[in-house]
Amino acid sequence: MSISLSSLILLPIWINMAQIQQGGPDEKEKTTALKDLLSRIDLDELMKKDEPPLDFPDTLEGFEYAFNEKGQLRHIKTGEPFVFNYREDLHRWNQKRYEALGEEGYGVIVLNPNENYIEVEKPKIHVQSSSDSSDEPAEKRERKDKVSKETKKRRDFYEKYRNPQREKEMMQLYIRENGSPEEHAIYVWDHFIAQAAAENVFFVAHSYGGLAFVELMIQREADVKNKVTAVALTDSVHNVWHQEAGKTIREWMRENCCNWVSSSEPLDTSVESMLPDCPRVSAGTDRHELTSWKSFPSIFKFFTEASEAKTSSLKPAVTRRSHRIKHEEL
């Protein structure tokens, strides 16, 4: 069993303190003085003397950890889960190592482009009857009111029969500046992503999200090119022709985007497209809703390569460049 320096220092202090507490008034004064001395001792500083430097890697790979196909964090060499007590009796150092590992260099923003309005019950408009000022006889007014109530009752019954889920009349209130998926993407970009200090921004856009991203590029082309490193589309439904994306946008997408589409072919198998678009590869599944999940390993590899290429000012990967050449020939 190892004994730290802090234990050796504090052990005689506590022994002396226990002996002093058994004495008279003079000893109590010494106890007070000793307590004052102990209050000035910074235990964290004492513990630092025994621990190694807090010099940790700044990447997940540097810690020799990675996520497997099931999304589980595992050691690259042993395959074991993360071990907190990497060094025994060094809780503070282990905690700092754990915190450094948790800082994988990623902040996540999840957009919600499909929720553009809320439904609220339509307010009832009460119309005051002007029958009091009418010259009609009271009996006739009562008969007309009874007919009106019966008509409304039958209409309400019919509405419930036709649409039993809609017992109340509802109205849609659109969210300000987020009335469509495209508006939502631009709003989040302007108010959050563009303001972030992140050096590398990556997009994962599924289905209609790909169309919203292309619209974002059309509206904020220069800013997106300056901040976004790479874009992973999963079974995207965007169309650069229908959305009238310019030549410079199409060229940027060919270099920095990849679309993992639903296909029965193995993951990352090239899938041809007649559009002057970004490269298309198989997501390893023909189910639209699973394309993001199935292609995650390839997506993170794609992001890592794009980040490294940007840092070292390397040219795009061969596969991406070959796709660009094919589309230019078309």
N, C-alpha and C positions, 0 to 999 in steps of 0.2 A: 504493500500500500504506500502510495506516495504522499508526502506531507508538504504542503506549499509553504513558501516563505511567510505568507500572511498568517498561516496557522501558528508558525513558530513565534511570530511577534505577538499575536494576541493571546496565546496560551498563558505565558507568565503574567500578563496584565490581568486576565480574569482570575487567576489564582491569587494574586496579591489583593485584588479587589474583594474576593470572598473572605480573605483573612482580615482585611481592614474592617469589613462590615460587622465583625464580631466584637470590636472594641467599643470604647466610650465616645464622649463628645468630640475629643480631638481626632479620633479616628474617623468620625463622620465628616469632619472638615476635609480630611484627606480623601475621603470617598467622593465628596462633591468636586474636589479639584481633579480627581482622576476621571470622573464622568465628563467634566469639561474638556479634558485632554482627549478622551475617546471621541467626543462629538466633533473634534477637529480633524480626526483621521478620515481620510477619503479611502474607503474600502475598495472602490473601483480602481483607484490609482495603485493600491497595493496588489490587486489582482493582475493588473497589467504587467507587473514586473515578471510574472511567471509565464505569460502567454506569448506565443509566436506573434510576429507582425501581422496586422490585419491586411494582408496583401492577397486579395482574391482575384480570380479571373473575371473578366467582364463579359464573357459569353457562356452559354450553356455548355457548349462543346469543351470550353476550357475546364469546366468542372468534371468533364468526362461523363456527362449525362445527356440523354436524348429521349424524345417521346417515341414509343413504338407505334405499331399500326393500330393498336387499341386506344391510343391516346394516353398511355401510362408512362410516367417518368421512370426510366430505368438506367442503370449504370451501363456505359457502352461496353465495357470489358466483362463484367461479372453478370450483368442482367438483373442485378438485385435492386430493390426499391431504394429510395433515398435514405441514408443513415444520418440521423441528427447528431448523435454522440460520436462524431468522427474522431475526436480526441478526448479521452477520459479525463475527468476532473477539470475540464476547461469549459464550463458551461457558457461563460460570456463569449469566448472565442467561437464556440459551436453556434451560438445564436447569431453572431455577426456573419459567420459563413452561411448560415441558413438565409439570412436577410439578403446577402449578396447574391445568392443563387436565385432568390425570388425576383430579383431585379433583372429578367431575361432580355431587357431593352425594349419591351413591347408595352404599349398602352392600347387599350381596345375601345373603340366606339362602335356601338351597334345601332345602325339606323333602323327606323321603323316607317318605311315609305308607304306602307299599305293602310295606315290609320290616318286618314286625312280629315275626318269629321267625327262628331259624336251625335248620337240621336237623343233627343229630349222630347218629352211630352209636349205636344202642341198646346199652347195656352187657350183656354176656353174664352170665347168672346161672348159676354153677356149683353144682349140687346134689350134695352128697356122697351116694354110694350107701350105703344101710344094709344092703346085702346081706351084709356081713361078719358082722353080728350075727344074720343070718337062719339059720333051721334048715334052709333049702332046701339040697339037694345042690349041689355046685359045678357039676356038669354042667348042671343045670336053670337056675342063675343065668346061666351063660355063654350058654345058648340064649336066655334072655329078653333079655340085653344085646345079643345079635346081632340079634334081631328089632327091638328099639328103635332100634338104629343104622340098620338098613335102612329102617325107617319114616321116620326123620328125613331120610335121604338122598333118599328118593322125594319127601318133602314139599318139601325145598329145591329139588330139580330142577323140581318143578311150579311153584314160586314164580318161579324164573328163567325158565321157559318162558312163564308168564302175564305176567310183568313183567320183561323182560330188563334194563331200566335200573336196577332196584332189586335189586342183588345183596346189599346189606346191609340189615338191618332198621334203620330210622331212627326217630328221635323228634324232636318239635318242642319247642324251648325258646323260650318267648315272652320278648321283650325287656321288662325291667322298666319299668312305667309307659308303655309304648309298644305295648301288645298289639293295638291297632287303629288305623286311620288317624285316627279321632277323638281317641283318647288321645294319639297322636303330635303332632297339631296343638296340643292344649292344653299338652303338655309343652314343646314348642318355644316357645310363647307365654310360659309362666310363667318359663322358665329363660333365655331369650335376648331375645325381642322386647320383652317388657314391661320388661326391664332396660336396654334400649338407650337411648342419649341422643338418638336420632333424633326430630326434630320432626314429620316427616311419614312415615307408614308406609303403603305401598301393597301390596296383595295381588294376585297373579295366580294364580287357582285353576282348574285344568283338570279337567273331568269329575267324578270322585268327590271331588276336592279342594274343589269348591264345596259339597258336602254337609258335608265336614269343617269348612269355614269357618263355615257356618250353625250347626253344633253348637258351634263355638268361641264364636260370638256368644251362643248360648243359655246357655252356662256362664260367660262372662266379658263380659256385655253392656256394663256401664258402662266397663270398662277398654278394650274394643275401640272403643267410640264415642269415647273420649277420645284415643286414640292413632292410630287408622286414619283416613286422609284419604279414600281411595277404594279400591274393589275391582273388579278386572276378572275376570270369570268367562268361561271359554271352554268352550262346550258343557257347561255344568255340569249334573249330574243331581240337584241338590238339589231338595227339595220342602218349602216352608214349612208346608204343611198336615200332611204325614206326620211332619215333624220337630217339629211343634207350636211353631213360632216365634211369639212373642207379637206383638201389634199394634205395639208400639214398635220391635221389630226389623224388622218388615215395612216400616214407615214409613222407618226409617233406610236400609234397603236400596234403597228406591225413589229416595231422594235421592243415595245415594253409591255405588251399584253399577250395573254394566252387564254384560249377558251376551252375548258374541259367539257365536252359535250356528251350527251347520253349516247352510248354505243355498246354493242355486245363485244367489241374488240377489247383486248387487254389494255390495262391502264397505260396511258401515254402513247398509244398507237396513233400515228398521224391520220387525221381525217381531212380529206380534201374539201375545199370550199371555192365556189366560183366568185365570191365577193372579194373585193380588195380590202381584206379584213385582217385581223390578227390571226396567228396560227391557231388551228383547231386540233385538239387531240382527244382521245377517248378518256372518259372518266372511269372506265372500267365497270360501268353498269348502264343498262338501258332504261332505268327508272329515273325520271326527271328529278324527283324529290331527294334522291340519294347521291346526286352528282357531286355536291359539295363535300359530303362526308367521305365518299370513296376517294376523292382526289386530293384530300388534305396532305398526305405525305409528299406528293409531287408538288403541291402548291407551296409548301414551306421550303422545299428544296429550290424551287423556282425563285422564291423571294430571297433566299440566302445567296444564290448565285448572282442575282441582280444587284444586291447590296454590295457584294464583294467586287463586282465589276465596276460599280460606281465609285467605290473607295479607291480602287487601284487604277481607275481610268482605263479599264480593259474594254475591248470591243465586245459586242453581244455574243452570246453563245452560238456555236455553229448551227445548231438545230433551228434557232430563231432566225438566223441570217439566211439559212437555206429557204425557209418559208417566205421570207421577204423577197428573195430572188424569184421564186416561183410566181408570186403574186404580181411582181413587176412585169414578168414575161407575159402573164395573162392580160 
